[in-house]
Amino acid sequence: MLFNIDWLKDYVDIDISSEELAARLTMIGHEVDELKHENGFDILDIDMTPNRGDCSSHIGLARDIAVMLGKEIKIPDTSFKEDKEKSSDYLTVEIDNPEMVHRFAAKVILDAKIGPTPDWMKKRLESIGLRSVCNIVDITNYVMFETGQPLHGYDLDLLAGKKLIGRAAKKGEKVTTLDSIERKLDTEDIVIADGEKGVGLGGVMGGENTELSNSTKKIAVEGAWFNPVNIRRTSKKLGLSTDASYRMERTLDINASVFALERCCNLISEIAGGRILKEMIDIYPNKHDEKIISFRPERARKLIGIEIPDEKISEILESLGGTVTGAGQYRWKVQVPTFRNDLEKEVDLVEEIARFYGYNNITPALPAFEQGAKDLSPGRKIETKTQDYMVTAGLQQLTNFSFCSVAQNILFGIAESESVKVLNPIAEEMDYLRGSLLPSMLKTAALNYNYGMTDIGLFETGVRFKKVQGQELPDEKMMLGIVLSGNQNKLHWSDKPRKFDFYSLSGIVQNMPVLRNRKDFKIVAAQKSFYEEGISAEIKAGNKTVGHLGKISSEAASAFDIEFPVFAAEIELTTLAGIGPDAFNFQSISRFQSVYRDIALIMDENILYEDLISAVKSLNILPLRVIKIFDLFKGKKIPEGKKSIALRLEFLDSEKNFTGSEINELVDTIVDKLKKEFSVELQAS
Amino acid sequence: MLSNLVKIKETFEKELAAVKDGAALESLRIKYLGRKSGMMNDVMQKIREVPPEQKSQYGSEANKLKGYITSKIDEAEQGLGGAQKKSADFFDVTLPGIPPVRGGYHPLELTRRMIEGIFQRLGYTIVEGPEAETDWHNFEALNFPKHHPARDMQDTFFLENDLVLRTHTSPVQIRTMEKTKPPVRIICPGRTFRCDWDITHTPNFYQVEGLMVDAGVSFADLKGTIDHFCRELFSPDTVTRFRPSYFPFVEPGAEVDIRCVKCGGKGCRVCKQTGWLEIMGAGMVHVNVLENVGYDSEIYTGFAFGMGIDRIAMLKFGIDDTRLHYENNLRYLEQFRGVC
């Protein structure tokens, strides 16, 4: 909001430089974004906080400056020569809905000369961004920026029945505003009407049908207090925010309308002449009570944490326009001026005291420290542990937006009915909340690939959203996403690169701290629509599916213009946190030597490694410490439809070293079991 | 038996000294370390013949010898430089080393953890909450009435059924206080959303909200806490400035600035020539908020503060465009691998 410092000086004696004024205003809560020097004026651009509607005028801001500088406020001249005739002889004012219109005042001016505006006023208005229209309109605007009270002038001859009525709009009622747009209204909107029709959208914008013109002879000027809730609703609904609605919705001083009309008449008589009819028409059915706040200076001292004497406190309150009674007692009564609508409670006064005492004069203290912090929530703990692991595993963390398109959700198995819609999206393809991390991660992969960074090992932890019937909030789960493509290790002069493949991915997943110690953790083949046929699996913890992994299908990849192989996984960290980790127990270590035996087995190629290992484990051979594949071979000497798997067996006993025949016996048992279950053949070495 | 091991070692050393080329070295390796007929294999097999009381010593000596032979042969191979010639070869120590496989954290995660760490050391518990919120938790309970202009301060994304994407992490305050009695000392980091997108705004971003409620907490306590935080996060000589501001859920309300980290207060592009950088909003928890969650505001007072993690990251690392955080260009992200 713009303020002209020259103009402010009409109301308060500012004896400091504009620069210092700007700096000090910032320190009492009126943050100056910029101090401009334009056309001989110093202009303050202030970021006005929404609680301070009273400061959206030059007098309003001058009041705070006066308190800050310890000066008196100077109220402008509101005197004028009154005509013998009465305003009420020419105009009737009525309030039809006192809930919406608390006060409605008006004045009638005859034979004023509508014409150009004097230079001084034009320049001041232009300095705060207003275009000059004609003297009468400019005066009403000037008074609004001076006092904060919006005023509106009507061509009285165009008012049917010589009436102004403040009422609720009728459903479907139409009013064409000054910007020549026809506004369709409902019963929550406030209309100013004459005897027949709507002539203005109360508190927002005047009507075109009664606009002042060069031929206007009789002028009615009106100032009112409208219910801020209605004004805001209307302004939001119509997308029409005006200088008037801005001030109205921040709650006006209930007494400002009469004061502003008098000031307006003063300026009209001075600038446009004419006869100003006597007596104020002032309809005020919904009387506002005087506001008296119960206040304890001790409470102020405690809450702020300062030692400030009573006298100083009451001095600040009085300088703000308050009236203090009961000083010296524990509890005071403070009557606050009508222009300070933001002051309602004791704490509002406490803030005023802190503000003028100066926040920077408060000595910092550290609160007593009694109890320690609790550990991270299970969810955040798993999230951070997983991040740590992924970084050690060589992957780069991403942070993508939570938004996506519904098509992206559907592509990754989240139906439209499960997708959470954003009603006011910021961009196309960002009109839903992501049900999976993978679409945005694939976009990131494509972006980097196109920049020439083709070795991509990425992970992200973030929330995915799903709509759940009968639940107030959408279901939010913390997910881990992994996307791999290109080389696993960066090319080094002494080394050959290894490409990321399914096993690099499953290896990362299998060794995740939250998974590797789980006895019930398994990767099982399961086809997902977005993974390539066969190279697709689910991650199980017991009978719960906690994620999936695979190679992104070329159809899914093409949605992101990806033409290179990409492997991806997504895991529900929230679910894993909910299950909790398996208890970990240390096992004593043997002091004897391990004996290793290698066996190569030929078998049908569709026998799953997982099944092979389970069969061996079912034998429950305690000394068998590790069984692990070290080679897999097809073709050449191996018959069609078969494969050769080489296994290394490690035997270790906690009590003794083995003899060769003992080991041979154990190996035979294992091979026999596999022969029986899977018809494997021992390959001659 | 043990003396046998000593003999093997002596012989090996002699033979190794005589090796001139890679082929000779390779046959030496097979002689001693060959899987089937290597001498060490034989030594290992012989453990069965060792009397029981010597078994353990023999085993360990045998292992030691095998390790020795292996390392000596490897060493000799290095010396031959793989090019199979033996000489005091030139060795270039400046060739790039083989980097260990290591990824990196996102700068926002790094910043979040720095902030969390400082408050954890002050006894604050880290609490989280939902990102899609009710109007009550995001606004109403925080003293933003339905038709109040204060709602314009935060450009809100709306969802169906009167839900919003939370515009700040302050609703976690409400959720925590609704189910906990004072004293409360929490910080609430998390993702927040506002309908805004330019060089200093992205439609989602991260915030950390802090809250302390107890009997007798004052604005002076707030100042002390924030001062401590800023000095820990930036540097011990960081200067803060508190100025009055308005957030509906606190009163007295404040905006906190730190002296510009770039120019030290002289005025520069980063601080827009003011010498100060705005870093958070703060204030005493509004009595209406305390009452909304059923706290007795006569007994309990508290302070709250909130800052943008993205903004702090920009200041810490000198980043000039916040959109970089969400573009996820590896050229950007990989720069942060050295941050500790």
Interface residues (C-beta under 8 A of the other chain):
Chain A: T26 M27 I28 G29 E31 T49 P50 N51 R52 P228 V229 R232 R233 E249 R250 K302 L303 I304 G305 I306 K345 V347 D348 V350 E351 A354 R355 Y359 N360 I362 T363 P364 A365 L366 P367 F369 E370 Q371 G372 A373 K374 L376 S377 G379 R380 T384 Q387 M390 V391 T392 A393 G394 L395 Q396 Q397 L398 T399 N400 F401 S402 F403 V420 K421 V422 L423 N424 P425 I426 A427 M430 L433 T444 L447 N448 Y451 M453 I456 G457 L458 F459 G462 V463 F465 E472 L473 P474 E476 Q488 N489 K490 H492 W493 S494 D495 Q593 N657 T659
Chain B: I47 R48 K55 G59 L95 P96 I98 P99 V101 R102 G103 G104 Y105 H106 L108 E109 R113 F119 Q120 L122 G123 Y124 T125 I126 V127 E128 P130 E131 A132 E133 T134 H147 H148 P149 A150 D152 M153 F157 F158 L159 E160 N161 L163 L165 P183 R185 R191 F193 C195 D196 W197 T202 P203 N204 M212 D214 G216 V217 S218 F219 A220 D221 K223 G224 T225 D227 H228 R241 F242 R243 P244 S245 Y246 P248 E251 P252 G253 A254 E255 M284 H286 V287 T301 H325 Y326 E327 N328 N329 L330 R331 L333 E334
